Amino acid sequence: MNKLVKAVFTLTAFSVADRVLGFIFKIYLSREMGAASLGVYQIALSLFFVLATLTTSGLPLITGKKTAGYLAKGMTRESRSLIGAALVVNTAITAVICAAVVALRPVIPFLLGSDDAAALVPLLLPALAFGAIAAVFRGNIWGREKFFAVSAIELAEQIARIALCVAMFMLGFGKITAAVLSLVIATGISAVITVIVFFCSGGRVTSPRGQLRPLITESAPVSALRASSSLTGLLMAIVVPFLFMSSGYNEQEALALFGAGIGMAMPLLFLPITVIGSLSYALIPALSKAAAEGKHNEVRSRIETSLKFSVIVAAMFLPMFYGIGEAGGTFLYGDAVAGYAIKIGTFLIMPIAIGHITSSMMNALGQEKRRFVHYILGTAVSIGVMFCFYGHFSINAVCTGMFVGLTFSAVLDVIRMRKVSGISLSFAFTLLGACMLAVPCAVLTDWTYDALRLTPELLRIFIGALTGTAAIVLLLWSFGFYNGFLLKSRKKKEKPRVGKHLPKGL
């Protein structure tokens, strides 16, 4: 079996388990904490994620990518020196962030618009340090294509977090405090396991000489992009409640709407990323190697196939989410607003999926800076559209703004990749066809749910979802959309060469 296919299956299996557990945990938290408390927790996490992405996104990504390139060229000493440089950089960044948070502590309540959320931020700083250490070693393990180890560690962290949180709830800890402490302790456990796996698998750390400047130069744009992504979450945590209050809601009502519409609905809407994320995670080292070796046809083929694959995966979820999203969300979360947000947010699934895969591929091809610009522009468009609904803000306005911004960003990504790698736009036909087939399947899902009104609610939801999903899977197969989805090329093995379209320094 093709090595990339094995990696995708491995990552998908672990990612599905991780996301299912995370999804169940989110339902548990929402029912235990309530929408308003979940909103406060979500605001604190939004700031934490902005800070964490500075140490756990760009640097480990570049570490993994460069490690793969070094090992492909037999440069073992350089790959070990890279780890030393990454540890120095991440330690310095973490120290600066922690000092800044302590110094700016009086300002944080004003920034977040919530005293309760601001009080949680200092409690999360140990998790920031643990995550920074783990990210460095995890990047190296990933670059050596030990996907099983990386995925197993992430799953172990999720399990530890859930077990600790449930135990603390049972022992009578405060709900929000227990959620924060369980995150911190689980991150620490994950860091210890990661370090052990790194050294036991043959990893070594040497002097960072010669690696610091290139590592900082290459990782900074990616970190900025990922931080911007998290910053979008923080902006949403500030802007969305503000816009709800501009429409007549009080602070508690605005936080409850934010908690239901963002904290509850969005994790479910990101479900397709489970499979697509596995592909992108395995794809970056493979693309980096192919680009470094000058295998342009292989790069182009992988990009085109990955785009089509992402579209197909996203399309499979559309009938289910639109047809029974409202009923399913209400049943799972016990909140009608969350259910409505899931149904309306169905339209976000496709741009989320395309944007996720294009972001990973652009990073692999050395287009981090351009991707950062695209994301900033998309975010600006999203927030601008939302402010157009000032005074008349609703869940519909949230989803509309996000859809326009995400689509705009994804279109810019595709245009850039076409220019850099010469890909075709054939995936656009896959996108159009898959979305058209999803429409009757969504109607069928809704009809099936309505027809079973005399049966238990859980059975109605399950059968409706199963019917819609089976229908679109069969239609996609009947119209030949699965053809060619072997993630390996059937062409003759391409000889390495240098070309004008791809960056040479990967």
C-alpha positions in Angstrom: 0.0 0.0 0.0 1.2 3.5 -0.8 3.1 5.1 2.2 1.0 8.2 2.1 -2.3 6.2 2.1 -1.1 4.3 5.2 -0.2 7.6 6.9 -3.7 9.0 6.0 -5.4 5.9 7.4 -3.4 6.0 10.6 -3.9 9.7 11.2 -7.6 9.4 10.3 -8.2 6.6 12.7 -6.6 8.4 15.6 -8.1 11.8 14.6 -11.6 10.3 14.4 -11.2 8.9 17.9 -9.7 12.2 19.2 -12.5 14.3 17.6 -15.3 11.9 18.7 -14.0 12.1 22.3 -13.6 15.9 22.0 -17.1 16.2 20.6 -18.6 14.1 23.4 -16.6 16.1 25.9 -17.8 19.4 24.4 -21.4 18.2 24.8 -20.7 17.2 28.4 -19.1 20.6 29.2 -22.0 22.5 27.6 -24.6 20.6 29.6 -22.6 20.9 32.9 -21.5 24.5 32.5 -24.4 26.0 30.6 -24.2 28.4 27.6 -23.2 31.5 29.5 -20.4 29.8 31.4 -19.2 28.1 28.3 -19.1 31.5 26.6 -16.8 32.8 29.4 -14.6 29.7 29.1 -14.5 30.1 25.3 -13.4 33.7 25.5 -10.5 32.8 27.8 -9.5 29.9 25.5 -9.6 32.2 22.5 -6.8 34.4 24.0 -4.9 31.3 25.2 -5.0 29.8 21.7 -3.6 33.1 20.2 -0.7 32.9 22.6 -0.2 29.2 22.2 0.0 29.3 18.4 3.1 31.4 18.6 5.0 28.4 20.0 2.9 25.4 18.8 2.2 26.2 15.1 4.8 27.7 12.8 8.0 26.5 14.6 7.0 22.8 14.9 5.6 22.9 11.3 8.9 24.2 9.9 10.9 21.9 12.2 9.0 18.9 10.7 9.2 20.1 7.2 13.0 20.8 7.4 13.6 17.6 9.2 12.0 15.7 6.4 14.1 17.6 3.9 17.3 17.0 5.8 16.8 13.3 6.3 15.9 12.9 2.6 19.4 14.3 1.8 21.1 12.3 4.6 21.8 15.4 6.7 21.3 13.8 10.1 23.5 16.3 12.0 21.6 19.3 10.7 18.3 17.7 11.7 19.6 17.3 15.3 20.9 20.8 15.4 17.5 22.0 14.3 15.9 20.6 17.4 18.4 22.5 19.6 17.5 25.8 17.8 13.8 25.1 18.1 14.1 24.6 21.8 16.0 27.8 22.3 13.5 29.8 20.2 10.4 28.3 21.8 11.8 28.8 25.4 12.5 32.4 24.7 9.1 33.1 23.1 7.3 31.4 26.0 9.2 33.4 28.6 8.3 36.7 26.8 4.7 35.7 26.5 4.3 34.8 30.2 6.1 38.0 31.2 3.8 40.0 29.0 0.6 38.4 30.4 1.7 39.1 33.9 2.6 42.7 33.1 -0.6 43.4 31.2 -2.9 41.6 33.7 -4.8 44.8 34.6 -5.6 45.4 30.9 -6.8 41.9 30.0 -10.3 42.4 31.4 -10.8 45.4 29.2 -9.4 43.5 26.2 -11.7 40.5 26.6 -14.7 42.5 27.9 -15.2 39.9 30.7 -13.6 39.9 34.2 -14.4 36.3 34.7 -12.6 35.3 31.4 -9.6 37.5 32.2 -9.2 35.7 35.6 -8.7 32.4 33.8 -5.9 33.5 31.5 -3.0 33.4 34.1 -4.1 29.9 35.1 -3.5 28.7 31.5 0.2 29.8 31.4 1.6 26.5 32.6 -0.2 24.8 29.7 1.5 27.3 27.4 4.9 26.2 28.6 4.2 22.5 28.4 2.8 22.9 24.9 5.9 24.8 23.8 8.2 22.0 24.9 6.1 19.3 23.4 5.7 21.1 20.1 9.4 21.1 19.4 9.9 17.4 19.9 6.6 16.5 18.2 7.7 18.5 15.1 10.8 16.3 14.8 8.8 13.1 15.3 6.4 14.2 12.7 9.2 15.1 10.2 10.5 11.6 10.6 7.1 10.4 9.6 6.3 8.6 12.8 2.6 9.5 12.5 1.4 6.7 14.8 3.5 8.1 17.7 2.3 11.7 17.2 -1.3 10.7 16.9 -1.2 8.4 19.9 0.2 11.1 22.1 -2.5 13.6 21.0 -5.2 11.0 21.8 -3.6 10.2 25.2 -3.7 14.0 26.0 -7.4 14.1 25.1 -8.3 11.1 27.2 -6.3 12.5 30.2 -8.0 15.9 29.9 -11.5 14.3 29.9 -10.8 11.9 32.8 -9.3 14.7 34.9 -12.2 17.1 34.2 -14.9 14.6 35.0 -13.0 13.6 38.2 -12.8 17.2 39.3 -16.5 17.8 38.6 -17.3 14.8 40.7 -15.0 16.0 43.5 -16.9 19.3 43.6 -14.4 21.7 41.9 -15.9 24.8 40.3 -17.0 24.0 36.7 -14.8 26.5 34.9 -11.8 26.0 37.2 -12.0 22.3 36.7 -12.1 22.7 32.9 -9.0 24.9 33.0 -6.9 22.8 35.4 -7.7 19.6 33.5 -6.4 21.2 30.3 -3.1 22.3 32.1 -2.4 18.9 33.7 -3.2 17.0 30.5 -0.9 19.2 28.5 1.9 18.5 31.0 1.3 14.8 30.7 1.5 15.0 27.0 4.8 16.9 27.1 6.4 14.3 29.3 5.3 11.5 27.0 6.4 13.3 23.9 10.0 13.8 25.3 10.2 10.2 26.2 9.1 9.0 22.8 11.5 11.4 21.1 14.6 10.0 22.8 13.4 6.4 22.7 12.9 6.6 19.0 16.5 7.7 18.3 16.0 11.5 18.5 19.0 13.6 19.6 19.6 17.3 20.4 22.8 19.1 19.4 24.1 22.7 19.3 21.8 25.1 17.5 24.6 26.8 15.7 23.7 27.9 12.1 20.0 27.0 12.5 18.6 29.8 14.6 18.2 32.5 12.0 16.8 30.3 9.2 14.4 28.7 11.6 13.1 32.0 12.9 12.8 33.4 9.3 10.8 30.5 8.0 8.6 29.9 11.0 7.6 33.5 11.7 5.2 33.8 8.8 3.5 30.5 9.7 3.3 31.4 13.3 1.8 34.8 12.4 -0.7 33.0 10.1 -1.7 30.5 12.8 -1.8 33.2 15.4 -4.0 35.2 13.1 -6.3 32.2 12.8 -6.5 32.1 16.6 -6.8 35.8 16.7 -9.9 35.5 14.6 -11.3 33.3 17.3 -10.4 36.0 19.9 -11.9 38.7 17.7 -15.1 36.7 17.3 -15.2 36.3 21.1 -15.1 40.1 21.4 -17.0 41.2 18.2 -19.9 38.7 18.2 -21.1 39.4 21.8 -20.7 43.2 21.1 -22.8 43.0 18.0 -25.4 41.0 19.8 -25.6 43.6 22.5 -25.9 46.3 19.8 -29.1 44.5 18.8 -30.7 44.8 22.2 -29.4 41.7 24.1 -27.9 42.1 27.6 -24.4 40.8 28.4 -25.5 37.4 29.7 -27.8 36.9 26.7 -25.0 37.9 24.3 -22.6 35.5 26.0 -25.2 32.7 25.9 -25.7 33.3 22.2 -22.0 33.3 21.6 -21.5 30.1 23.6 -24.3 28.3 21.7 -23.5 29.6 18.2 -19.7 29.4 18.4 -18.8 27.2 21.4 -21.3 24.5 20.6 -22.0 24.6 16.9 -18.6 25.3 15.4 -16.9 22.1 16.8 -19.5 20.0 15.0 -19.1 22.0 11.8 -15.4 21.2 11.8 -16.1 17.5 11.8 -15.1 16.9 8.1 -11.6 18.3 9.0 -11.0 15.0 10.8 -10.3 13.3 7.5 -9.0 16.3 5.6 -6.7 17.2 8.5 -5.2 13.7 8.4 -4.5 14.1 4.7 -2.9 17.5 5.1 -0.9 16.4 8.1 0.6 13.5 6.2 0.9 15.6 3.0 3.3 18.3 4.1 6.4 16.1 4.6 5.6 14.3 1.3 5.1 17.5 -0.6 8.2 19.1 0.9 10.3 16.1 -0.1 8.9 16.1 -3.7 9.5 19.8 -4.0 13.0 19.5 -2.7 13.8 16.7 -5.1 12.3 18.7 -8.1 9.4 16.2 -8.7 7.0 18.8 -10.1 4.5 16.4 -11.7 4.2 14.6 -8.4 3.6 17.9 -6.5 1.0 19.0 -9.0 -0.8 15.6 -8.9 -0.9 15.5 -5.1 -2.3 19.0 -4.9 -5.0 18.4 -7.5 -6.0 15.1 -5.9 -6.0 16.5 -2.4 -8.3 19.4 -3.5 -10.8 17.0 -5.1 -10.6 14.7 -2.1 -11.3 17.5 0.3 -14.4 18.6 -1.7 -15.8 15.1 -1.8 -15.3 14.6 2.0 -17.0 17.9 2.8 -19.9 17.2 0.4 -20.6 13.9 2.2 -21.5 15.9 5.4 -23.8 18.5 3.7 -27.1 16.5 3.6 -26.7 15.3 7.2 -25.9 18.8 8.6 -28.6 20.6 6.7 -31.3 18.0 7.0 -31.1 17.1 10.7 -28.6 19.7 12.0 -31.2 21.7 13.9 -32.8 18.7 15.5 -29.5 17.0 16.2 -27.9 20.1 17.8 -30.9 20.6 20.0 -30.9 17.0 21.0 -27.2 16.8 21.8 -26.7 20.2 23.5 -30.2 20.8 24.8 -30.1 24.3 23.1 -32.2 25.3 20.2 -29.9 28.2 19.2 -27.0 25.7 18.8 -29.2 23.5 16.7 -30.2 26.4 14.4 -26.5 27.5 14.1 -25.5 24.0 13.0 -28.1 24.0 10.2 -27.3 27.5 9.0 -23.6 26.9 9.4 -23.8 23.9 6.9 -22.7 26.3 4.2 -19.4 26.9 6.0 -18.3 23.3 5.7 -17.0 23.5 2.1 -14.9 26.7 2.4 -13.6 25.4 5.8 -12.5 22.2 4.1 -10.9 23.8 1.1 -9.2 26.5 3.2 -7.8 23.8 5.5 -6.1 21.8 2.7 -4.9 24.8 0.8 -3.3 26.3 3.9 -1.3 23.1 4.5 -0.2 22.8 0.9 0.9 26.4 0.6 3.0 25.9 3.8 4.6 22.8 2.3 5.5 24.8 -0.9 7.1 27.7 0.9 4.1 30.1 0.5 3.6 30.8 4.1 3.8 34.6 3.8 1.3 34.7 0.9 -1.1 32.4 2.9 -0.8 34.8 5.8 -1.8 37.7 3.6 -4.8 35.7 2.3 -6.0 34.9 5.7 -5.8 38.4 7.0 -7.8 39.6 4.0 -10.4 36.9 4.5 -10.7 37.8 8.2 -11.1 41.5 7.4 -13.9 40.6 4.9 -15.7 38.4 7.5 -15.7 41.1 10.2 -16.6 43.8 7.7 -19.6 41.8 6.6 -20.7 41.2 10.2 -20.6 44.9 11.0 -23.0 45.5 8.0 -25.6 43.9 10.3 -25.0 46.3 13.2 -28.2 46.8 15.1 -29.8 43.8 13.5 -27.3 41.1 14.4 -28.2 37.4 14.5 -26.7 33.9 14.1 -27.5 34.2 10.3 -25.2 37.3 10.2 -22.4 35.4 12.0 -22.5 32.5 9.4 -22.8 34.9 6.5 -19.8 36.9 7.5 -17.7 33.7 8.1 -18.8 32.2 4.8 -17.9 35.2 2.7 -14.5 35.6 4.4 -13.5 31.9 4.3 -14.5 31.7 0.6 -12.6 34.8 -0.3 -9.4 33.4 1.4 -9.7 30.0 -0.2 -10.1 31.5 -3.7 -7.0 33.5 -3.2 -5.1 30.3 -2.1 -6.1 28.4 -5.2 -5.2 31.2 -7.5 -1.7 31.4 -5.9 -1.1 27.6 -6.1 -2.1 27.6 -9.7 0.5 30.3 -10.4 3.2 28.5 -8.3 2.7 24.8 -9.3 0.6 25.0 -12.5 -2.3 23.0 -11.1 -5.5 22.8 -13.2 -8.9 24.0 -11.9 -10.6 20.7 -12.6 -11.5 20.4 -8.9 -14.0 23.3 -9.5 -16.2 20.9 -11.5 -16.0 18.4 -8.6 -17.0 21.2 -6.3 -20.0 22.2 -8.4 -21.2 18.7 -9.1 -20.9 17.6 -5.4 -22.8 20.6 -4.1 -25.6 20.0 -6.7 -25.9 16.4 -5.7 -26.0 17.4 -2.0 -29.2 19.4 -2.5 -31.7 16.5 -3.1 -29.9 14.4 -0.5 -30.5 17.2 2.1 -34.2 17.2 1.1 -34.3 13.5 1.5 -32.7 13.7 4.9 -35.3 16.2 6.1 -38.2 14.2 4.6 -36.9 11.0 6.3 -36.7 12.8 9.7 -40.2 14.2 9.3 -41.7 10.9 8.3 -40.5 9.2 11.5 -42.1 11.7 13.8 -43.8 8.9 15.8 -40.5 7.3 16.6 -38.0 8.2 19.4 -36.0 11.4 18.6 -32.6 9.7 18.6 -33.9 7.1 16.1 -35.3 9.8 13.9 -32.0 11.7 13.9 -29.9 8.6 13.3 -32.0 7.2 10.4 -32.3 10.7 8.8 -28.5 11.2 8.9 -27.8 7.7 7.7 -30.3 8.1 4.8 -28.9 11.4 3.6 -25.3 10.3 3.9 -25.9 7.0 2.1 -27.7 8.8 -0.7 -24.9 11.3 -1.4 -22.3 8.6 -1.2 -24.1 6.5 -3.8 -24.7 9.5 -6.1 -21.1 10.5 -5.9 -20.1 7.0 -6.8 -22.7 6.7 -9.6 -21.5 9.9 -11.2 -17.8 8.8 -11.0 -16.6 11.3 -8.5 -14.4 8.7 -6.8 -12.5 7.9 -9.9 -8.7 8.5 -9.5 -8.7 8.8 -5.8 -5.8 6.6 -5.2 -3.3 8.9 -3.5 -0.5 7.7 -5.6 0.5 8.5 -9.1 0.1 5.9 -11.9 2.6 7.8 -14.0 6.2 6.7 -14.5 8.5 7.6 -11.8 9.7 11.2 -12.4 13.3 12.1 -12.3 14.3 14.9 -10.0 14.9 18.2 -11.8 14.8 21.9 -11.2 12.0 23.9 -12.5 10.8 27.5 -12.5 7.5 27.0 -10.7 8.5 25.6 -7.3 10.8 27.0 -4.6 14.2 25.4 -4.5 15.1 25.9 -0.9 12.6 23.5 0.7 
